Amino acid sequence: MATAVLSTDLSLPNKRSGKVRDLYDVQLASGEDAILIIATDRISAFDVVMGNGLPGKGVVLTQISKFWFDHFASTVPHHLISTDVNDVPGLTSAEQEQLRGRIMLCRRTEVVPIECIARGYITGSGWKDYQRSGSVCGIALPEGLRNSDRLHEPLFTPSTKATDGHDENISFDEGAEVVGAELMAWLQDKTLSLYTAARDYAAERGIILADTKFEFGQIDGQADPLLIDEIFTPDSSRFWPADDWEPGREQNSFDKQIVRNYLETVVSAGDWDKTPPGPELPEAVVEQSIARYLEAYKRLTGDQLTL
């Protein structure tokens, strides 16, 4: 299996490191300013990066995102220019080999400061919210729902984009105060339509898409925002095998819920409090998780990805 890439150090300008991605500024041969996004093998949960990664995860995430960007290319404009390392200026042959399969060369945008979340099933933080208040992010739901029940209609539950710490759930009206009512309505409509289309596509392939999140960016002079970051990956979505779905319990998953579930046992044992630094993941959790990522890729695309 591929060696975990926990960081990069390239001779390119303005490196920024997020929880799981590294970014650089790039100028293309055309003169256009672009951003190089590198998906490392780091993994985060509860907004904390774990002490070790999932070998090959960055490759799987990049290839899943590329699949979905291509799939929705006629539906919504997006920022992806290329995933070919040969299109990135200034890389050595060794750097190209290291980064092969895990880069996205993207158009530069001004990020819309709203994280757009669609929930089709009640699970995760939404389930905890419902147990406390009978609602999810302030949206009242019927009584008697079980963990992992399908919602009658998907919910749009936006949050603020926090530069540090946890994102904060907000109402539609609160989001409109930040970006304006017209843009907020566009974000809601696009988030729910993309989620619904991907949910139906995945269902035909035996996968339940329980929830997902998007980010959008704007370019001066363009009417509509661009879909940016990653889309419908195991790091931004919850995927469940449809033939194993059973409301009333936590679901087996194709995403990092395996990691989350393990970490909850660590928290319950008093060995971690969900603050940095994150603990090391056992080998069994690592192997099970990356195997599920690969299975998700295979089911969604119909192709086998070799790491």
C-alpha positions as a Markdown table, in Angstrom:
| # | Residue | x | y | z |
|---|---|---|---|---|
| 1 | Met | 0.0 | 0.0 | 0.0 |
| 2 | Ala | 1.1 | 3.6 | -0.6 |
| 3 | Thr | 3.2 | 5.3 | 2.0 |
| 4 | Ala | 1.3 | 7.9 | 4.0 |
| 5 | Val | 2.1 | 11.5 | 2.9 |
| 6 | Leu | 1.8 | 13.6 | 6.1 |
| 7 | Ser | 3.2 | 16.8 | 4.7 |
| 8 | Thr | 4.8 | 18.3 | 1.6 |
| 9 | Asp | 7.6 | 20.8 | 1.1 |
| 10 | Leu | 7.7 | 22.1 | -2.5 |
| 11 | Ser | 9.6 | 24.9 | -4.0 |
| 12 | Leu | 6.3 | 26.7 | -4.8 |
| 13 | Pro | 5.0 | 30.0 | -3.2 |
| 14 | Asn | 2.7 | 30.6 | -0.3 |
| 15 | Lys | 2.2 | 27.1 | 1.3 |
| 16 | Arg | -0.9 | 26.8 | 3.5 |
| 17 | Ser | -1.6 | 23.6 | 5.4 |
| 18 | Gly | -5.1 | 22.6 | 6.5 |
| 19 | Lys | -6.2 | 19.6 | 8.4 |
| 20 | Val | -5.8 | 17.2 | 5.6 |
| 21 | Arg | -4.7 | 19.3 | 2.5 |
| 22 | Asp | -1.7 | 21.4 | 1.6 |
| 23 | Leu | -2.1 | 24.3 | -0.8 |
| 24 | Tyr | 0.3 | 26.4 | -2.9 |
| 25 | Asp | -0.1 | 29.3 | -5.3 |
| 26 | Val | 0.7 | 28.5 | -9.0 |
| 27 | Gln | 0.8 | 30.6 | -12.1 |
| 28 | Leu | -0.1 | 28.6 | -15.3 |
| 29 | Ala | 1.6 | 29.0 | -18.6 |
| 30 | Ser | -1.5 | 31.0 | -19.7 |
| 31 | Gly | -0.7 | 33.5 | -17.0 |
| 32 | Glu | -3.8 | 32.6 | -15.0 |
| 33 | Asp | -3.3 | 32.4 | -11.2 |
| 34 | Ala | -4.3 | 29.0 | -9.8 |
| 35 | Ile | -4.1 | 27.0 | -6.6 |
| 36 | Leu | -2.5 | 23.6 | -6.2 |
| 37 | Ile | -4.4 | 21.4 | -3.7 |
| 38 | Ile | -2.6 | 18.4 | -2.4 |
| 39 | Ala | -4.7 | 15.7 | -0.7 |
| 40 | Thr | -2.4 | 14.2 | 2.0 |
| 41 | Asp | -3.1 | 11.0 | 3.9 |
| 42 | Arg | -3.8 | 12.8 | 7.1 |
| 43 | Ile | -7.2 | 12.2 | 8.6 |
| 44 | Ser | -9.2 | 14.4 | 11.0 |
| 45 | Ala | -12.2 | 13.8 | 13.1 |
| 46 | Phe | -14.0 | 16.1 | 15.5 |
| 47 | Asp | -11.8 | 18.9 | 13.8 |
| 48 | Val | -8.6 | 17.3 | 15.1 |
| 49 | Val | -5.9 | 15.7 | 13.0 |
| 50 | Met | -5.0 | 12.2 | 14.1 |
| 51 | Gly | -1.5 | 11.1 | 15.0 |
| 52 | Asn | -1.2 | 8.9 | 11.9 |
| 53 | Gly | -2.9 | 8.8 | 8.5 |
| 54 | Leu | -4.6 | 6.4 | 6.1 |
| 55 | Pro | -2.0 | 5.4 | 3.5 |
| 56 | Gly | -3.4 | 6.3 | 0.0 |
| 57 | Lys | -6.4 | 8.2 | 1.3 |
| 58 | Gly | -5.4 | 11.4 | -0.5 |
| 59 | Val | -5.4 | 9.5 | -3.8 |
| 60 | Val | -8.8 | 8.0 | -3.2 |
| 61 | Leu | -10.3 | 11.4 | -2.2 |
| 62 | Thr | -8.8 | 13.2 | -5.3 |
| 63 | Gln | -10.1 | 10.5 | -7.7 |
| 64 | Ile | -13.6 | 10.5 | -6.2 |
| 65 | Ser | -13.8 | 14.3 | -6.3 |
| 66 | Lys | -12.6 | 14.2 | -10.0 |
| 67 | Phe | -15.3 | 11.7 | -10.8 |
| 68 | Trp | -18.0 | 13.9 | -9.3 |
| 69 | Phe | -16.7 | 17.1 | -10.8 |
| 70 | Asp | -16.9 | 15.5 | -14.2 |
| 71 | His | -20.3 | 14.0 | -13.4 |
| 72 | Phe | -21.8 | 17.4 | -12.5 |
| 73 | Ala | -19.8 | 19.5 | -15.0 |
| 74 | Ser | -22.9 | 20.4 | -17.0 |
| 75 | Thr | -24.9 | 21.1 | -13.8 |
| 76 | Val | -22.8 | 23.6 | -11.8 |
| 77 | Pro | -19.5 | 25.4 | -12.7 |
| 78 | His | -16.5 | 24.2 | -10.6 |
| 79 | His | -12.9 | 25.2 | -9.9 |
| 80 | Leu | -11.1 | 22.0 | -11.1 |
| 81 | Ile | -8.7 | 22.6 | -14.0 |
| 82 | Ser | -6.6 | 19.4 | -14.0 |
| 83 | Thr | -5.5 | 16.5 | -11.9 |
| 84 | Asp | -2.4 | 15.8 | -14.0 |
| 85 | Val | 0.9 | 16.5 | -12.2 |
| 86 | Asn | 2.4 | 17.4 | -15.6 |
| 87 | Asp | 0.2 | 20.5 | -15.7 |
| 88 | Val | 1.7 | 21.9 | -12.5 |
| 89 | Pro | 4.7 | 24.2 | -13.3 |
| 90 | Gly | 7.8 | 24.1 | -11.2 |
| 91 | Leu | 7.7 | 20.4 | -10.0 |
| 92 | Thr | 10.7 | 18.1 | -10.1 |
| 93 | Ser | 10.2 | 14.6 | -11.5 |
| 94 | Ala | 10.5 | 13.2 | -8.0 |
| 95 | Glu | 7.8 | 15.6 | -6.7 |
| 96 | Gln | 5.6 | 14.7 | -9.6 |
| 97 | Glu | 5.9 | 11.0 | -8.8 |
| 98 | Gln | 5.1 | 11.6 | -5.1 |
| 99 | Leu | 2.1 | 13.7 | -5.9 |
| 100 | Arg | 0.7 | 11.6 | -8.7 |
| 101 | Gly | -3.0 | 10.9 | -8.3 |
| 102 | Arg | -3.5 | 13.2 | -5.3 |
| 103 | Ile | -3.5 | 16.8 | -6.7 |
| 104 | Met | -6.1 | 19.2 | -8.0 |
| 105 | Leu | -5.0 | 22.2 | -10.0 |
| 106 | Cys | -7.8 | 24.7 | -9.4 |
| 107 | Arg | -9.1 | 28.2 | -10.3 |
| 108 | Arg | -8.6 | 30.8 | -7.6 |
| 109 | Thr | -11.8 | 32.0 | -6.0 |
| 110 | Glu | -13.0 | 34.0 | -3.1 |
| 111 | Val | -14.4 | 31.4 | -0.7 |
| 112 | Val | -18.1 | 32.0 | 0.3 |
| 113 | Pro | -17.9 | 31.9 | 4.1 |
| 114 | Ile | -20.8 | 29.5 | 4.5 |
| 115 | Glu | -20.4 | 25.7 | 4.7 |
| 116 | Cys | -23.3 | 24.2 | 2.9 |
| 117 | Ile | -24.6 | 20.9 | 4.5 |
| 118 | Ala | -27.4 | 18.7 | 3.2 |
| 119 | Arg | -28.8 | 16.0 | 5.4 |
| 120 | Gly | -31.0 | 13.3 | 4.0 |
| 121 | Tyr | -30.9 | 11.0 | 7.1 |
| 122 | Ile | -30.7 | 11.9 | 10.8 |
| 123 | Thr | -27.4 | 10.8 | 12.1 |
| 124 | Gly | -24.2 | 12.1 | 13.7 |
| 125 | Ser | -24.4 | 15.6 | 15.2 |
| 126 | Gly | -27.9 | 15.9 | 13.8 |
| 127 | Trp | -29.1 | 12.9 | 15.7 |
| 128 | Lys | -27.6 | 14.3 | 18.9 |
| 129 | Asp | -29.2 | 17.6 | 18.3 |
| 130 | Tyr | -32.6 | 15.9 | 17.7 |
| 131 | Gln | -32.3 | 13.9 | 20.9 |
| 132 | Arg | -31.7 | 17.2 | 22.9 |
| 133 | Ser | -34.2 | 19.4 | 21.2 |
| 134 | Gly | -36.4 | 17.6 | 18.7 |
| 135 | Ser | -34.9 | 19.6 | 16.0 |
| 136 | Val | -31.7 | 19.7 | 13.8 |
| 137 | Cys | -30.0 | 23.1 | 13.5 |
| 138 | Gly | -33.2 | 24.8 | 14.6 |
| 139 | Ile | -35.4 | 22.9 | 12.1 |
| 140 | Ala | -38.2 | 21.1 | 14.0 |
| 141 | Leu | -38.7 | 17.4 | 13.1 |
| 142 | Pro | -41.5 | 14.9 | 13.8 |
| 143 | Glu | -41.4 | 13.0 | 17.0 |
| 144 | Gly | -40.3 | 9.4 | 17.2 |
| 145 | Leu | -37.5 | 9.4 | 14.7 |
| 146 | Arg | -34.8 | 6.8 | 15.2 |
| 147 | Asn | -31.0 | 7.1 | 14.7 |
| 148 | Ser | -30.3 | 6.9 | 10.9 |
| 149 | Asp | -33.9 | 7.3 | 9.8 |
| 150 | Arg | -34.5 | 8.8 | 6.4 |
| 151 | Leu | -35.9 | 12.3 | 6.5 |
| 152 | His | -39.1 | 13.1 | 4.6 |
| 153 | Glu | -37.2 | 15.9 | 2.8 |
| 154 | Pro | -33.5 | 16.6 | 2.8 |
| 155 | Leu | -32.5 | 19.5 | 5.1 |
| 156 | Phe | -30.2 | 22.4 | 4.3 |
| 157 | Thr | -28.2 | 23.1 | 7.5 |
| 158 | Pro | -25.5 | 25.7 | 6.9 |
| 159 | Ser | -22.7 | 26.6 | 9.2 |
| 160 | Thr | -20.1 | 29.3 | 9.4 |
| 161 | Lys | -16.6 | 28.6 | 8.0 |
| 162 | Ala | -14.4 | 28.8 | 11.0 |
| 163 | Thr | -10.7 | 29.5 | 10.4 |
| 164 | Asp | -9.9 | 27.9 | 13.8 |
| 165 | Gly | -11.8 | 25.5 | 16.0 |
| 166 | His | -15.3 | 24.2 | 15.3 |
| 167 | Asp | -17.7 | 25.5 | 12.7 |
| 168 | Glu | -21.0 | 26.9 | 14.1 |
| 169 | Asn | -24.4 | 25.8 | 12.9 |
| 170 | Ile | -26.5 | 28.8 | 11.8 |
| 171 | Ser | -30.0 | 29.4 | 10.5 |
| 172 | Phe | -30.8 | 30.4 | 6.9 |
| 173 | Asp | -31.5 | 33.9 | 8.0 |
| 174 | Glu | -28.2 | 34.2 | 9.9 |
| 175 | Gly | -26.4 | 33.1 | 6.8 |
| 176 | Ala | -28.3 | 35.7 | 4.7 |
| 177 | Glu | -27.0 | 38.3 | 7.1 |
| 178 | Val | -23.4 | 37.2 | 6.1 |
| 179 | Val | -23.7 | 36.7 | 2.3 |
| 180 | Gly | -27.1 | 38.2 | 1.4 |
| 181 | Ala | -30.5 | 36.6 | 0.9 |
| 182 | Glu | -30.1 | 36.1 | -2.8 |
| 183 | Leu | -26.8 | 34.2 | -2.6 |
| 184 | Met | -28.1 | 32.3 | 0.4 |
| 185 | Ala | -31.1 | 31.1 | -1.5 |
| 186 | Trp | -28.9 | 30.1 | -4.4 |
| 187 | Leu | -26.6 | 28.1 | -2.0 |
| 188 | Gln | -29.6 | 26.3 | -0.5 |
| 189 | Asp | -31.1 | 25.4 | -3.9 |
| 190 | Lys | -27.8 | 24.2 | -5.3 |
| 191 | Thr | -26.8 | 22.2 | -2.2 |
| 192 | Leu | -30.1 | 20.4 | -2.1 |
| 193 | Ser | -30.3 | 19.7 | -5.9 |
| 194 | Leu | -26.7 | 18.4 | -6.0 |
| 195 | Tyr | -27.3 | 16.2 | -2.9 |
| 196 | Thr | -30.5 | 14.8 | -4.3 |
| 197 | Ala | -28.9 | 14.0 | -7.7 |
| 198 | Ala | -25.9 | 12.3 | -6.0 |
| 199 | Arg | -28.1 | 10.5 | -3.5 |
| 200 | Asp | -30.2 | 9.0 | -6.3 |
| 201 | Tyr | -27.1 | 8.1 | -8.3 |
| 202 | Ala | -25.5 | 6.4 | -5.3 |
| 203 | Ala | -28.7 | 4.5 | -4.5 |
| 204 | Glu | -28.6 | 2.8 | -7.9 |
| 205 | Arg | -25.2 | 1.5 | -6.9 |
| 206 | Gly | -26.2 | 0.2 | -3.5 |
| 207 | Ile | -25.0 | 3.2 | -1.5 |
| 208 | Ile | -27.0 | 5.5 | 0.8 |
| 209 | Leu | -25.6 | 9.0 | 0.8 |
| 210 | Ala | -26.7 | 10.1 | 4.3 |
| 211 | Asp | -25.4 | 13.6 | 4.3 |
| 212 | Thr | -22.7 | 15.8 | 2.7 |
| 213 | Lys | -21.2 | 19.2 | 2.7 |
| 214 | Phe | -20.1 | 21.7 | 0.0 |
| 215 | Glu | -18.0 | 24.8 | -0.3 |
| 216 | Phe | -18.5 | 27.5 | -3.0 |
| 217 | Gly | -16.3 | 30.2 | -4.3 |
| 218 | Gln | -16.8 | 33.4 | -6.4 |
| 219 | Ile | -14.8 | 35.0 | -9.1 |
| 220 | Asp | -15.3 | 38.7 | -9.9 |
| 221 | Gly | -17.4 | 39.2 | -13.0 |
| 222 | Gln | -19.1 | 35.8 | -12.8 |
| 223 | Ala | -22.7 | 35.5 | -12.0 |
| 224 | Asp | -22.9 | 32.2 | -10.2 |
| 225 | Pro | -20.4 | 30.8 | -7.6 |
| 226 | Leu | -18.2 | 27.8 | -8.4 |
| 227 | Leu | -18.3 | 24.5 | -6.6 |
| 228 | Ile | -14.9 | 24.2 | -4.9 |
| 229 | Asp | -12.9 | 22.0 | -2.5 |
| 230 | Glu | -13.8 | 18.3 | -2.5 |
| 231 | Ile | -17.2 | 16.9 | -3.3 |
| 232 | Phe | -19.0 | 13.6 | -2.2 |
| 233 | Thr | -15.9 | 12.0 | -0.8 |
| 234 | Pro | -15.7 | 9.9 | 2.4 |
| 235 | Asp | -14.2 | 12.9 | 4.2 |
| 236 | Ser | -17.1 | 15.2 | 3.3 |
| 237 | Ser | -20.0 | 12.8 | 3.2 |
| 238 | Arg | -21.5 | 9.8 | 5.0 |
| 239 | Phe | -21.9 | 6.7 | 2.8 |
| 240 | Trp | -23.7 | 3.6 | 4.0 |
| 241 | Pro | -24.3 | 0.2 | 2.3 |
| 242 | Ala | -28.0 | 0.1 | 1.4 |
| 243 | Asp | -28.4 | -3.6 | 2.1 |
| 244 | Asp | -27.1 | -3.1 | 5.7 |
| 245 | Trp | -29.2 | 0.0 | 6.6 |
| 246 | Glu | -31.1 | -0.5 | 9.8 |
| 247 | Pro | -32.5 | 2.6 | 11.6 |
| 248 | Gly | -32.1 | 2.6 | 15.3 |
| 249 | Arg | -28.4 | 2.1 | 15.4 |
| 250 | Glu | -25.1 | 3.4 | 14.1 |
| 251 | Gln | -24.5 | 2.3 | 10.5 |
| 252 | Asn | -21.6 | 0.5 | 9.0 |
| 253 | Ser | -20.1 | 3.0 | 6.6 |
| 254 | Phe | -17.9 | 3.7 | 3.6 |
| 255 | Asp | -16.5 | 6.8 | 5.2 |
| 256 | Lys | -14.5 | 7.8 | 8.2 |
| 257 | Gln | -17.3 | 6.9 | 10.6 |
| 258 | Ile | -15.1 | 3.9 | 11.4 |
| 259 | Val | -12.6 | 6.3 | 12.8 |
| 260 | Arg | -15.2 | 8.4 | 14.6 |
| 261 | Asn | -16.7 | 5.3 | 16.2 |
| 262 | Tyr | -13.3 | 4.2 | 17.4 |
| 263 | Leu | -12.5 | 7.6 | 18.8 |
| 264 | Glu | -15.7 | 7.7 | 20.7 |
| 265 | Thr | -14.5 | 4.6 | 22.6 |
| 266 | Val | -11.3 | 6.4 | 23.4 |
| 267 | Val | -13.2 | 9.4 | 24.7 |
| 268 | Ser | -15.5 | 7.1 | 26.8 |
| 269 | Ala | -12.5 | 5.5 | 28.3 |
| 270 | Gly | -11.2 | 8.9 | 29.3 |
| 271 | Asp | -8.1 | 8.6 | 27.1 |
| 272 | Trp | -8.9 | 11.6 | 24.9 |
| 273 | Asp | -11.0 | 14.8 | 25.2 |
| 274 | Lys | -11.4 | 15.6 | 21.5 |
| 275 | Thr | -8.7 | 18.3 | 21.6 |
| 276 | Pro | -5.3 | 18.3 | 19.8 |
| 277 | Pro | -3.2 | 16.3 | 19.5 |
| 278 | Gly | -5.2 | 13.4 | 18.1 |
| 279 | Pro | -4.4 | 9.9 | 19.1 |
| 280 | Glu | -2.7 | 7.3 | 16.9 |
| 281 | Leu | -5.2 | 5.0 | 15.1 |
| 282 | Pro | -4.7 | 1.3 | 15.5 |
| 283 | Glu | -3.6 | -0.7 | 12.4 |
| 284 | Ala | -6.9 | -2.5 | 12.2 |
| 285 | Val | -8.9 | 0.8 | 12.1 |
| 286 | Val | -6.5 | 2.2 | 9.4 |
| 287 | Glu | -6.8 | -0.9 | 7.3 |
| 288 | Gln | -10.6 | -1.2 | 7.7 |
| 289 | Ser | -11.0 | 2.5 | 6.9 |
| 290 | Ile | -9.0 | 2.7 | 3.7 |
| 291 | Ala | -10.6 | -0.6 | 2.5 |
| 292 | Arg | -14.0 | 1.1 | 2.8 |
| 293 | Tyr | -12.8 | 4.2 | 1.0 |
| 294 | Leu | -11.7 | 2.0 | -1.9 |
| 295 | Glu | -14.9 | 0.1 | -1.9 |
| 296 | Ala | -16.9 | 3.4 | -2.1 |
| 297 | Tyr | -14.7 | 4.4 | -5.1 |
| 298 | Lys | -15.4 | 1.1 | -6.8 |
| 299 | Arg | -19.1 | 1.1 | -6.3 |
| 300 | Leu | -19.5 | 4.8 | -7.3 |
| 301 | Thr | -17.3 | 4.7 | -10.4 |
| 302 | Gly | -17.4 | 1.1 | -11.5 |
| 303 | Asp | -13.5 | 1.0 | -11.6 |
| 304 | Gln | -10.9 | -0.5 | -9.3 |
| 305 | Leu | -8.4 | 1.9 | -7.9 |
| 306 | Thr | -4.9 | 0.4 | -7.1 |
| 307 | Leu | -2.8 | 2.3 | -4.5 |
